[in-house]
């Protein structure tokens, strides 16, 4: 009888699929190349919202994409100030008039809700007229714990726009992105986002192991327990014999 799956340890996690084990994250710095290699379901331009639109929460979900400020610690001096704003004016919008960003100068995390993942995700990131021109590190993580780091240096942005495109694709699915703002003196620097494109959001089912796989796992555990029980009984017999001999 042949087992229908193979469990392999990759990046600290077991993957039950050869395609997952061999997956990788591909990065893009050009929007047209990213779109040509992706199946995009939605593109959020933020133009459907009035300018400005404020959100008073650390986490905001727009177009099924969840944006979170990290760490989620309330600053008493900023009481009553919004945490996120559409039309914040942190960058020159690449389309329309609205960009989107946080009013808090902290790291940001992007994900797709509990168990959610996408095979493609891309956006423009910019810092308007900030001087010195900042850099950012963006880390994408897929379902197999593969990681792709991209350093964005806005000095290299096209036409001096202080904006750069960043895109990611992964056949196994991207579960989160983390944007670390690195200022010129080690301090954080804020940024805006625009034209956020994503593929269809999929959700990992709660039962990630099928009935056949579960049966084999149970058989393996049972066999292991029986083996160790047998070994323990044998050791107990030897201990009894040793006591009788010494007596």
N, C-alpha and C positions, 0 to 999 in steps of 0.2 A: 504494500500500500504506500503510495507516494504522497508526501505532504505538499499541498498546493500553494505554499507561500514560504518565503525565506525572510527571517528577521535578521537584520544587520544593524550593528551599532555605528551610527554616523553622528558626529558632533555631539555626543553625549545622549543621543536619543535613538530608540529602535525605530527603523522604518520597515514597514511590511510590504513594500513595493519596490521593485527594481528601478522603476522610473523615478521614484522619490529619492532613492539612494544616489542616483546619478545626476540629480538636478543641480543647477547652478543659477546664480543671479547674474543677469546681464545688465550692464548700466549704459545709459545714453546721455549725451550732452547736447543732442540736436533733436528738436521736437519732431521734425519730419521723419527722421530715421526711427524714432520711437513709435510714432503712429503707424509707420509702414510695417512694423514688426509686432504690432499689438492688435487685439480685437477690443476696441474701446466701446463701452456701453454708455458712458456718461462723461460730460465735460462741464465742470462747474466754473462759470465765469464770474459769479457773484453779481451779475448785472440785474437779476430779478429782485434784488433787495434795494430799499431806499438808502441813500447816503446821508449820514452814517447809520448803521444798524449796530447797536451795542448788545453784548451778552455779558451777564453778571454771574458767570460760573467758570470754574477752572476747565471744564470739559464742555465742548460744543460739538454737536453732530450736524453736519451739512451734507446733503446728498449721500447719506448713509456712510459718510466718512467721519470718524471721530477724532477730534483734535483736543489734546490735553496739555496743560501747562505743568511742567515738572520743576521743582517739587510743588505740591499743592498746599502751600503754607500761606495763610492770609497775613498781609502786611497791614498793621493798624494805621499806618500813615496814608494808605491808599483806600481807606474805607469809602465806599460809594463810587469808586472808579470802576469802569467796565474791565473785564478780563480779556475779552476779544471784541474786535470791531471790524465790520465790513465797511470798506471805504476809509481805512485807517490812514492811508497816504504814506505808507512806509516805502513804497516802490512806485515806479511809473508803470501803470497797468499795461499789460501786453495786449489787452483787448478791452474796449469799453473804458469805463472810468473807475471801476471799483477794484481794489485789491482786498486782501483779508489777512489779518494778523492779530497778534496779542499785544495788549497794552503793557504786559509784564515782561521785563527783560530776563527771561529764563529759557531753559531748554524746552523743547516741544516734542511731544510724541504723537504720532498719527497711527491709528489702527482702524479696524473695520468691525468692531464690536466683538462680543464673546464668540470665539470659534471662527470668526470671519477671516477670509483671506481673498486676495486677488492675484491674477496672473500678470497684471500690468498696472503700473501706477506712475504718473509723471506730473510735473508741475514746473512753473516758473517761480524762482525765488529771487528776491531783490532787496536792496537797502536804500533806494532813493539816492539822495545826495550825501550820504554818510561819508565823513572823512575822519581818519584814514579809511580807505575802502576795506571793509571787513571780509573775513573768510568764514566758511561754515563747514562743519563735518556732518555728513548725513549717513546714517547707518541703517541699512535695510536687513531684515531678518526673515528667512522663509520658514516653512513648516518643518524642515529637517535641521533647523538651527544653523544653516549656512548663513554667513554674514557678508555683506558687501559694503565697504566704506568708500564714500566719495567726498573729496575735499573740493569745495566750491570757492574759488577765488574770483571775486567780482571784478578785479582789475582786468581779467581776461574776458569780460562780458562784451558781447557784440555792440559796436557803435557807441561805446561808452554809456550804455543804458543802466549800468549797475544792476543788471539782472542776468540770470543764467538759467538754462533749462536743465532739469535733472529727471531722468526716467529710469525705471527698473522693470524688468520682466523676469519671471521665474515660472517654469513649468510646474513646480510643486506648489507654488502659491506663496505670496508675500503676506506675512501676518502683521508686521509693524515696521515703522520707520521712526528713527530718533534723530532730531536735528539739534546739534550742539553748536551754540553761537560762540565763536571765539573772537573776542575783541583784540585790538592791537596791543593792549596792555594786560591781556589775560582776562579782562572783564567781558561780560556778555554784551552782544550787540543785537538789536532787534531786527526783524525782517518781515517782509510781506510775501504773500503767495498769490498766484493768479493762474487761471486756466488749468485747474486741477483735473486731470483725466484719469479714469479708472476703467478697468474691465468689470465684468459682472462679479458681484460679491458672492462667494460660495461660503458655506458653513460646514465645518467638520461635524459629522453626525456624532451623537453621544455614544453610540455603539460603534467604535472604530475597529473592533475585531469581530469578524463574522462568526456564525455558528460552527463552521468547520474548524476555523482557527481556534475558537474557544475550546472545542472538543480535544484538539491536539494539545493545547496548553494544559488542560485538565489532566490528560493522560500522562504528560511529562511530569507534572507535579506529583501525581499519584505514584508513578514509578519511582520517582526520586524518594518519596516518603517511605515506600515499601523497602527500597534498597537500604536506607539508613536504619529502618526498624530492624531489618534482618542483621545488619552489621552490629547493632546494639545487642541483639539477642545472642549473637555469636560471642561478643566480648563478655557478656554476662555468664555464659556457659564456661568460658575459659577461667573467669574469676572464681567460679564455684569449684572447678577442678583443681585450681591452684590451692584453694583453701583446704580441700580434702587431702591433697598430697602433703601439705605442710602439717596437717593434723596427724 
